[in-house]
Amino acid sequence: MKNEYISCKFIMMKKLLFLLLISPIFYSLSAQELGLRFGEMAGNNIAIDGVLNFKTGRLHTDISFGEGVGVDIIYDFIYNPIKESSNIYYYVGIGIASLIYSDFELGATGEAGLELRFNSIPIVLGLDYRPSIMVIGNTDFHWNGFGVNIRYVFN
């Protein structure tokens, strides 16, 4: 009983330390879009979702929670409107995925999705698919990475 308590406490301390170490990275990025993602992410099911737009693509980052704490950093190298004057965008990208729960996992992830940008309000709604394969720690393929995003757009 006492060993289980110590083990649980140690796991929680690892998660807290991990969040403290990566929080300055997300703070310094000053995300241009910030919100939530609901759906499967390597075992987790909710995430803080941030996007930084660049001229050549965008950086899509998530800190997810559920079975553990995860971080996904994805470079969307394709991000275009469906039609020239459309508010619906499609995107495709690749990046890294990590997960900490009882051990540390690291792998690669892909992303493909659609977004609806509103002209009258600074909100973005999105639907995406994000499969990932973990190669460090437990080798595992997470194929069911469907998610829904809602983000606020900062100007």
C-alpha positions as CSV (number, residue, x, y, z in Angstrom):
1,M,0.0,0.0,0.0
2,K,2.7,2.5,1.0
3,N,4.8,1.6,-2.2
4,E,1.7,2.3,-4.4
5,Y,1.3,5.7,-2.7
6,I,5.0,6.5,-3.3
7,S,4.8,5.3,-6.9
8,C,1.7,7.4,-7.6
9,K,3.3,10.4,-5.9
10,F,6.4,10.0,-8.0
11,I,4.4,9.8,-11.2
12,M,2.5,12.9,-10.4
13,M,5.8,14.7,-9.6
14,K,7.2,13.7,-13.0
15,K,4.1,15.1,-14.7
16,L,4.3,18.4,-12.8
17,L,8.0,18.7,-13.5
18,F,7.4,18.1,-17.2
19,L,4.7,20.8,-17.3
20,L,6.9,23.2,-15.5
21,L,9.8,22.6,-18.0
22,I,7.7,23.1,-21.1
23,S,5.4,25.9,-20.0
24,P,8.0,28.7,-20.7
25,I,8.2,27.4,-24.3
26,F,4.5,27.8,-24.8
27,Y,4.4,31.1,-23.0
28,S,7.2,32.6,-25.1
29,L,5.5,31.6,-28.4
30,S,2.6,34.0,-27.8
31,A,0.2,31.8,-29.7
32,Q,-1.8,33.6,-32.4
33,E,-4.7,31.1,-31.8
34,L,-5.4,29.4,-28.5
35,G,-8.2,27.0,-27.5
36,L,-9.1,23.3,-26.8
37,R,-8.9,20.1,-28.7
38,F,-11.3,17.2,-27.8
39,G,-10.5,13.7,-29.1
40,E,-7.9,11.0,-29.1
41,M,-4.2,11.9,-28.7
42,A,-2.0,9.0,-27.9
43,G,-4.2,7.9,-25.0
44,N,-5.3,11.4,-23.9
45,N,-8.6,13.0,-24.7
46,I,-8.4,16.8,-24.1
47,A,-5.7,19.3,-25.0
48,I,-4.8,22.9,-24.8
49,D,-4.4,23.8,-28.5
50,G,-2.2,26.6,-29.9
51,V,-1.3,27.7,-33.4
52,L,1.4,30.0,-34.7
53,N,1.0,31.0,-38.3
54,F,4.0,31.6,-40.6
55,K,4.4,32.5,-44.3
56,T,5.4,29.0,-45.1
57,G,3.0,27.1,-42.9
58,R,2.1,27.0,-39.3
59,L,3.1,25.3,-36.0
60,H,0.3,23.4,-34.3
61,T,1.0,22.5,-30.7
62,D,-1.0,20.7,-28.0
63,I,-0.5,19.9,-24.4
64,S,-2.9,16.9,-23.7
65,F,-4.3,15.3,-20.6
66,G,-6.0,12.0,-19.8
67,E,-4.0,8.9,-19.2
68,G,-0.9,11.1,-18.8
69,V,0.5,14.4,-20.1
70,G,1.3,14.6,-23.7
71,V,2.9,17.2,-26.0
72,D,2.4,17.2,-29.8
73,I,4.3,19.7,-32.0
74,I,3.2,19.6,-35.6
75,Y,4.4,21.6,-38.6
76,D,1.5,22.0,-41.0
77,F,3.3,22.5,-44.3
78,I,0.1,22.7,-46.3
79,Y,-2.5,25.2,-45.1
80,N,-4.8,26.6,-47.8
81,P,-8.4,27.7,-48.3
82,I,-10.6,25.2,-50.2
83,K,-11.5,28.0,-52.7
84,E,-9.8,31.3,-53.1
85,S,-12.4,33.3,-51.1
86,S,-13.5,30.5,-48.8
87,N,-13.5,30.5,-45.0
88,I,-12.9,26.7,-45.0
89,Y,-9.2,25.7,-44.9
90,Y,-7.5,22.3,-45.2
91,Y,-4.2,21.4,-43.7
92,V,-1.6,18.6,-43.6
93,G,1.4,18.3,-41.4
94,I,3.9,16.1,-39.6
95,G,5.6,16.4,-36.2
96,I,6.5,14.7,-32.9
97,A,4.3,13.3,-30.2
98,S,5.2,12.6,-26.6
99,L,3.4,11.1,-23.7
100,I,4.4,10.7,-20.0
101,Y,2.3,8.5,-17.7
102,S,4.1,5.5,-16.0
103,D,6.9,5.9,-18.5
104,F,8.0,8.2,-21.3
105,E,6.9,7.7,-24.9
106,L,8.1,9.6,-28.0
107,G,7.2,9.2,-31.6
108,A,6.0,10.7,-34.8
109,T,2.5,12.0,-35.7
110,G,0.7,13.2,-38.8
111,E,-2.2,15.6,-39.1
112,A,-4.9,16.3,-41.8
113,G,-7.9,18.4,-41.2
114,L,-10.4,21.1,-42.1
115,E,-11.1,24.4,-40.4
116,L,-13.9,27.0,-40.5
117,R,-12.8,30.6,-39.9
118,F,-15.5,33.1,-39.1
119,N,-15.3,36.7,-40.5
120,S,-17.5,38.3,-37.8
121,I,-16.0,36.6,-34.7
122,P,-12.4,35.6,-33.8
123,I,-13.2,31.9,-33.5
124,V,-11.9,28.9,-35.5
125,L,-13.7,25.5,-35.5
126,G,-11.7,22.5,-36.8
127,L,-12.0,18.8,-37.4
128,D,-8.8,16.7,-37.8
129,Y,-7.3,13.3,-37.9
130,R,-4.0,12.7,-36.1
131,P,-2.5,9.2,-36.2
132,S,0.8,8.7,-34.3
133,I,3.4,6.0,-33.9
134,M,5.4,5.8,-30.7
135,V,8.9,4.4,-31.1
136,I,10.6,5.2,-27.8
137,G,9.2,3.6,-24.7
138,N,6.3,1.4,-25.7
139,T,6.1,0.8,-29.5
140,D,2.5,1.5,-30.4
141,F,0.5,2.8,-33.3
142,H,-2.4,5.1,-32.3
143,W,-4.7,5.1,-35.4
144,N,-7.9,6.6,-33.9
145,G,-6.7,10.2,-33.5
146,F,-9.9,12.0,-34.5
147,G,-10.5,15.4,-32.9
148,V,-12.5,18.6,-32.8
149,N,-10.8,22.0,-32.2
150,I,-12.2,25.3,-31.0
151,R,-9.7,28.2,-30.8
152,Y,-9.8,32.0,-30.2
153,V,-7.9,34.0,-32.8
154,F,-5.7,36.8,-31.4
155,N,-5.0,39.8,-33.6
